[in-house]
Every structure is written in structure tokens, then in C-alpha cells.
Amino acid sequence: MTYRWSWTWTLLSGTALLAWPGLSKEMTLEDLADPDAQPEVLGRGYGFCEGPAADPVGNIYFSDGKNDTIHFYETGKPVVPWVTNSLDANGMMFNPAGELVVCEGAAFRVVAYNVTTRTYRVLVGGGPQREFNEPNDLAVDRYGGFYFTDPNYRHRGQEAIRKEDVYYVAPDGRVTCVSKVCQKPNGILLSADERYLYVADNAGRCLYRYDVLAPGQLTNEVRWVDLDANPDGMTADEHGNIYVACGRTGIRVVSPSGRIIGTVLPGRYASNVVFGGPDFRTLFITSQREFLALRMKVRGVLPWGARR
């Protein structure tokens, strides 16, 4: 970790940062992970894996949308199929009630799974009249509501029925469109304190940031970071650094101030990322046909059920 005194404006990766007089702490990639560390391959042979989600003890669920399957990984054990009928499952996250919330693109809906019975209830979409393009990724808030992105990647050849936007679903089921700026919204992330919402524009190759006034109420839309890559899923660590899976580019790491710290596993395909494991210091990566794990020096933001 480096410490610098500065009175000047610094332009880094297209983002202007005002360094006020005093001590400013800037993390480097070496602060986050051993530069020589290589990922462990935990599973391979999937159609296209995505959407890793950690449960309260650090076990990981991840999706294989091409094969309509959600897989389960417990530390030290082999990956096993968990359900095999989740239609084009993609982004997933646990909610405060302990349910696994899943975007099912080919069913045009978002569902919540009871992890004990493996049964689900529909939260939004999926009715006889198609309402959405292809729900892709989501971020759950402390109240049990959630934001989700609705691009159209034509995974099953479907035509778009509306502009590709971002929505908020309140705990009572009310749906609000909260962002219309993206060309193709993909990954989405709430900061741990829920002050900010981050949206990845895959086609626009950037991140947008919003201030969250209240659940489903956003303001101060800003094109926050230009990534020079196509962003997909995201996660965050305990210091507020954001890890953005950027396909063939690898994983861009962005500081809380919007500075690009660097790239983890450059050139290694990454569709999505999440921290997990017993101490939440392992970064789990979905990588097309492989499921990977990379040991880190920092801890991730804890999932619902593990937060105090």
C-alpha cells in the first residue's frame, strides 16, 4: 500500500480525482492479491457459467445458462448440480430472507429459490404476456427489494420487446424503471452502505454510478468510469474496491474514487465474480466453461445473512 502527499488534480484512466492536502491511501494490485498467484480450476466443461452467489457461510452457487442448470460448490468438495430446470439462469444473489434470487433470461422473469426445498416463487415477470427482454443480473437491498438489468443478448433467439433498461422491484412487487441510459445494461451492484448503485454498460464499455436516495429512487446519474473493455458482473471488497468482470480482458479493479487500480488475471475470460469461502477471502470467477478460485489478501463484502 502506498501513501502519497498531494495538492494537485490527477487524471487517471479518464477520471479526475482531487487529492486534498493530507494523507491519501491508494491501494495497488499487490495490496489485493499476490501478483504471482494463479487461479485454481474447481470445475470445467460447462456451457457458459455465470452469476456466482455466496451464501452466508461462503458456499458458492453459480449458473450455467446454456444448460439451464445452477451448480453448488462447498469448500473442499466437488462442484455438483443443484437444480437442472432453471431456464437460462444468469445473475444470482441471496436476499435477507435467505432465498437465492435468480434472473432466468429464457423465462423472462426473476425468481427466488428456497435453498432447503429447491422450490421457487416468481418475483417479477414470467406471465402469459411477456414483460421483459432477458433479465440478466441483480442487486438485492436490505429491505428485500432488488434492482435488475434487462438487456437482450438473444440467448434463445428472442427479439427485444422494449428498450434495454434497469428496474427496481419493491418487496411488495411494484416495478419501477430506474435507469434508461445504457446501451446494454449488464452487471449491477449496490455499495455495502447502499449509498450508491453501479450499473455496467456492456456495449458502452463503462460504469454508471447513481446516488440512492431511497429504495428504487436514484439521482446524480454519472458516467463514472470508462473501462476500455466490455463489463459484465461485479462484486466489491471490504475497502470498497469494485471488481468488474470484463470478458476476455480479465477483471478490472476500480477504487471507490473511480480510479482503475489495474486488471486481475489479464486475458483470462471473466463473466462474473464474487467473494466467498469460509473467510470470504477467495475470489470466485465464472469463466465460460470453467469455474475458478483465486486467493486474495482482502475480504469481500459479506452476503445477506452473514452481515452484522
C-alpha positions as CSV (number, residue, x, y, z in Angstrom):
1,M,0.0,0.0,0.0
2,T,1.5,3.4,-1.0
3,Y,0.9,6.7,0.8
4,R,1.3,10.0,-1.0
5,W,1.1,13.7,-0.2
6,S,-0.6,15.7,-3.0
7,W,-2.1,19.1,-3.6
8,T,-2.9,18.6,-7.3
9,W,-5.5,17.3,-9.6
10,T,-4.6,13.9,-11.1
11,L,-6.1,12.5,-14.2
12,L,-6.2,8.7,-14.0
13,S,-8.0,6.5,-16.5
14,G,-10.2,9.3,-17.6
15,T,-11.3,10.2,-14.1
16,A,-10.4,13.4,-12.4
17,L,-9.5,12.9,-8.7
18,L,-9.0,15.8,-6.3
19,A,-6.3,14.8,-3.8
20,W,-6.8,17.1,-0.8
21,P,-4.0,18.2,1.4
22,G,-3.1,15.4,3.8
23,L,-2.5,11.7,3.6
24,S,-4.3,9.8,0.8
25,K,-4.2,6.0,0.7
26,E,-4.0,4.3,-2.7
27,M,-4.3,0.6,-3.0
28,T,-2.3,-1.3,-5.6
29,L,-2.9,-4.7,-7.2
30,E,-0.2,-6.1,-4.9
31,D,-2.3,-5.0,-1.9
32,L,-5.2,-7.1,-3.2
33,A,-3.6,-10.3,-4.4
34,D,-0.2,-12.0,-4.8
35,P,0.9,-11.0,-8.3
36,D,2.2,-14.5,-9.0
37,A,-1.0,-16.2,-7.8
38,Q,-2.7,-18.4,-10.3
39,P,-6.4,-19.4,-10.2
40,E,-7.5,-22.9,-9.2
41,V,-9.8,-24.6,-11.6
42,L,-12.7,-26.0,-9.5
43,G,-14.8,-27.2,-12.4
44,R,-14.9,-27.2,-16.1
45,G,-17.0,-28.4,-19.1
46,Y,-20.0,-26.0,-18.6
47,G,-21.9,-24.5,-21.5
48,F,-21.3,-20.9,-20.2
49,C,-21.1,-20.3,-16.5
50,E,-22.3,-17.1,-14.8
51,G,-23.8,-15.4,-11.8
52,P,-21.8,-16.7,-8.8
53,A,-23.5,-16.0,-5.4
54,A,-22.2,-16.7,-2.0
55,D,-24.4,-17.9,0.9
56,P,-23.8,-16.8,4.5
57,V,-21.1,-19.3,5.2
58,G,-19.2,-18.8,1.9
59,N,-20.5,-21.7,-0.3
60,I,-21.0,-20.7,-3.9
61,Y,-23.9,-21.2,-6.3
62,F,-23.3,-20.4,-10.0
63,S,-25.3,-20.8,-13.1
64,D,-24.9,-22.4,-16.5
65,G,-27.5,-20.8,-18.6
66,K,-26.9,-22.8,-21.7
67,N,-27.7,-25.9,-19.8
68,D,-30.5,-24.4,-17.6
69,T,-28.5,-25.5,-14.5
70,I,-27.4,-24.0,-11.2
71,H,-24.4,-25.6,-9.6
72,F,-23.2,-25.7,-6.0
73,Y,-19.7,-25.6,-4.5
74,E,-18.7,-26.2,-0.9
75,T,-15.0,-25.6,0.0
76,G,-13.1,-28.8,-0.4
77,K,-15.8,-30.7,-2.2
78,P,-16.5,-31.2,-5.9
79,V,-19.0,-29.0,-7.7
80,V,-22.4,-30.6,-8.0
81,P,-25.6,-29.7,-10.0
82,W,-28.1,-28.1,-7.7
83,V,-31.1,-27.6,-9.9
84,T,-31.4,-28.5,-13.6
85,N,-34.5,-26.7,-14.7
86,S,-33.7,-23.0,-14.2
87,L,-34.3,-21.5,-17.6
88,D,-31.2,-19.7,-18.8
89,A,-30.2,-18.8,-15.2
90,N,-27.8,-15.9,-15.1
91,G,-27.2,-13.4,-12.3
92,M,-28.0,-14.5,-8.7
93,M,-27.8,-13.2,-5.1
94,F,-29.1,-14.1,-1.7
95,N,-31.8,-11.9,-0.2
96,P,-32.1,-11.1,3.5
97,A,-34.7,-13.8,3.9
98,G,-32.1,-16.4,2.8
99,E,-33.6,-17.1,-0.6
100,L,-31.5,-17.4,-3.7
101,V,-32.8,-14.8,-6.2
102,V,-32.2,-15.7,-9.8
103,C,-32.5,-14.0,-13.1
104,E,-34.0,-16.5,-15.6
105,G,-33.5,-15.0,-19.0
106,A,-35.3,-17.6,-21.1
107,A,-38.3,-17.4,-18.8
108,F,-38.2,-13.6,-18.9
109,R,-38.5,-13.5,-15.1
110,V,-36.8,-13.3,-11.7
111,V,-37.5,-16.0,-9.1
112,A,-36.5,-16.7,-5.5
113,Y,-35.4,-20.2,-4.6
114,N,-35.9,-21.8,-1.1
115,V,-32.5,-23.4,-0.8
116,T,-33.8,-26.2,1.5
117,T,-36.7,-27.4,-0.7
118,R,-35.2,-26.1,-4.0
119,T,-38.6,-24.8,-4.9
120,Y,-39.1,-21.3,-6.2
121,R,-41.6,-18.4,-6.3
122,V,-41.8,-15.9,-9.1
123,L,-40.9,-12.3,-8.1
124,V,-41.5,-10.5,-11.4
125,G,-42.2,-11.4,-15.0
126,G,-42.8,-14.8,-16.4
127,G,-46.5,-14.3,-17.0
128,P,-48.6,-15.2,-20.2
129,Q,-47.8,-11.7,-21.5
130,R,-44.0,-11.3,-21.8
131,E,-42.9,-8.2,-19.9
132,F,-39.1,-8.1,-20.2
133,N,-36.3,-8.7,-22.7
134,E,-34.0,-11.1,-20.8
135,P,-33.4,-10.4,-17.1
136,N,-29.6,-10.6,-16.7
137,D,-28.2,-9.5,-13.3
138,L,-29.4,-8.1,-10.0
139,A,-28.6,-6.4,-6.7
140,V,-30.7,-7.0,-3.6
141,D,-31.1,-4.3,-0.9
142,R,-31.6,-4.7,2.8
143,Y,-35.4,-4.4,2.5
144,G,-35.6,-7.4,0.2
145,G,-36.2,-5.3,-2.9
146,F,-33.9,-5.6,-5.8
147,Y,-32.6,-3.9,-8.9
148,F,-32.2,-5.9,-12.2
149,T,-30.8,-5.2,-15.6
150,D,-32.9,-6.2,-18.7
151,P,-30.7,-6.3,-21.8
152,N,-31.3,-8.7,-24.8
153,Y,-28.5,-11.0,-25.8
154,R,-30.9,-13.2,-27.8
155,H,-29.7,-16.2,-25.9
156,R,-32.7,-18.2,-27.2
157,G,-33.2,-16.0,-30.3
158,Q,-35.9,-13.8,-28.8
159,E,-36.5,-10.3,-30.2
160,A,-36.4,-7.3,-27.8
161,I,-39.8,-6.1,-26.7
162,R,-38.7,-2.9,-25.1
163,K,-35.6,-0.7,-24.6
164,E,-32.9,-2.3,-22.6
165,D,-33.1,-0.6,-19.2
166,V,-32.8,-1.1,-15.4
167,Y,-35.6,-1.8,-13.0
168,Y,-36.3,-1.8,-9.3
169,V,-38.7,-4.3,-7.8
170,A,-40.0,-3.4,-4.3
171,P,-40.8,-6.0,-1.7
172,D,-44.5,-5.7,-2.5
173,G,-43.8,-6.4,-6.2
174,R,-44.1,-2.9,-7.6
175,V,-41.8,-2.4,-10.6
176,T,-40.1,0.9,-11.4
177,C,-37.8,1.7,-14.3
178,V,-34.8,3.5,-12.7
179,S,-32.2,3.9,-15.4
180,K,-32.5,4.3,-19.2
181,V,-29.0,5.5,-20.1
182,C,-27.3,2.2,-21.0
183,Q,-27.0,0.8,-24.5
184,K,-26.8,-2.7,-23.0
185,P,-27.0,-2.8,-19.2
186,N,-25.4,-5.9,-17.7
187,G,-23.8,-6.1,-14.2
188,I,-25.3,-4.2,-11.3
189,L,-24.0,-3.6,-7.8
190,L,-25.1,-1.8,-4.6
191,S,-22.3,-0.4,-2.4
192,A,-22.2,-2.1,1.0
193,D,-23.8,1.0,2.7
194,E,-26.4,1.2,-0.1
195,R,-25.5,4.8,-0.9
196,Y,-24.5,4.1,-4.5
197,L,-25.8,1.9,-7.3
198,Y,-23.3,0.9,-10.1
199,V,-24.5,-0.2,-13.5
200,A,-22.2,-1.8,-16.1
201,D,-23.0,-0.8,-19.7
202,N,-21.6,-3.7,-21.7
203,A,-21.9,-2.0,-25.1
204,G,-20.9,1.4,-23.8
205,R,-17.8,-0.1,-22.2
206,C,-18.3,1.9,-19.0
207,L,-19.8,2.1,-15.5
208,Y,-22.5,4.4,-14.4
209,R,-23.0,5.5,-10.8
210,Y,-26.1,6.7,-9.0
211,D,-26.8,8.1,-5.6
212,V,-29.5,6.1,-3.9
213,L,-32.0,8.4,-2.2
214,A,-34.3,5.6,-1.1
215,P,-35.1,2.1,-2.4
216,G,-35.8,2.5,-6.1
217,Q,-35.1,6.2,-6.0
218,L,-31.9,7.3,-7.8
219,T,-30.3,10.6,-8.6
220,N,-27.0,12.1,-9.8
221,E,-26.5,9.8,-12.8
222,V,-22.9,10.0,-13.9
223,R,-20.8,8.1,-16.5
224,W,-18.4,7.2,-13.7
225,V,-15.5,5.1,-15.2
226,D,-14.5,4.3,-18.8
227,L,-13.2,0.7,-18.8
228,D,-11.9,0.2,-22.3
229,A,-13.5,-3.2,-22.1
230,N,-17.0,-4.8,-22.1
231,P,-18.1,-5.0,-18.4
232,D,-20.3,-7.9,-17.1
233,G,-20.8,-8.9,-13.5
234,M,-19.3,-7.1,-10.5
235,T,-18.5,-7.5,-6.8
236,A,-16.8,-5.5,-4.1
237,D,-14.2,-5.9,-1.3
238,E,-14.2,-4.6,2.3
239,H,-12.4,-1.4,1.2
240,G,-15.0,-0.5,-1.4
241,N,-12.9,-1.5,-4.4
242,I,-15.1,-2.9,-7.2
243,Y,-14.1,-5.9,-9.3
244,V,-15.6,-5.8,-12.8
245,A,-15.6,-8.9,-14.9
246,C,-14.7,-7.7,-18.4
247,G,-14.9,-10.8,-20.6
248,R,-11.6,-11.5,-22.4
249,T,-9.9,-8.5,-20.8
250,G,-10.0,-10.1,-17.3
251,I,-11.1,-8.4,-14.2
252,R,-10.8,-4.6,-13.9
253,V,-10.5,-3.3,-10.3
254,V,-11.8,0.2,-9.6
255,S,-11.2,2.2,-6.4
256,P,-14.1,3.9,-4.5
257,S,-13.0,7.2,-6.1
258,G,-13.3,5.8,-9.6
259,R,-9.6,5.1,-10.3
260,I,-8.7,2.0,-12.3
261,I,-6.3,0.2,-10.0
262,G,-5.4,-2.5,-12.6
263,T,-6.5,-5.8,-14.0
264,V,-6.6,-9.1,-12.2
265,L,-6.0,-12.2,-14.4
266,P,-5.5,-10.1,-17.6
267,G,-6.5,-12.0,-20.7
268,R,-8.4,-14.7,-18.8
269,Y,-12.1,-14.7,-19.6
270,A,-14.3,-13.5,-16.7
271,S,-18.1,-13.2,-16.9
272,N,-18.8,-12.6,-13.2
273,V,-17.1,-12.6,-9.8
274,V,-18.0,-12.9,-6.1
275,F,-16.0,-13.3,-2.8
276,G,-16.7,-16.4,-0.8
277,G,-15.1,-19.3,1.1
278,P,-15.1,-19.7,4.9
279,D,-13.3,-16.3,5.4
280,F,-14.6,-14.6,2.2
281,R,-11.0,-14.0,1.0
282,T,-11.4,-16.1,-2.1
283,L,-12.5,-14.5,-5.4
284,F,-14.7,-17.0,-7.4
285,I,-14.7,-16.4,-11.1
286,T,-17.0,-17.8,-13.8
287,S,-15.0,-18.2,-16.9
288,Q,-17.1,-19.5,-19.8
289,R,-16.6,-23.3,-19.5
290,E,-14.6,-23.1,-16.2
291,F,-15.3,-22.2,-12.6
292,L,-12.2,-20.7,-10.9
293,A,-11.0,-19.6,-7.5
294,L,-8.2,-17.0,-6.7
295,R,-7.0,-16.4,-3.2
296,M,-6.9,-12.8,-2.2
297,K,-5.4,-10.6,0.5
298,V,-8.6,-8.7,1.1
299,R,-12.1,-9.8,2.2
300,G,-15.2,-9.3,0.2
301,V,-18.4,-7.6,1.2
302,L,-20.4,-10.2,3.1
303,P,-23.7,-11.6,1.8
304,W,-27.0,-11.1,3.5
305,G,-27.2,-13.5,6.4
306,A,-23.5,-13.0,7.3
307,R,-23.6,-9.2,7.8
308,R,-23.9,-7.9,11.4
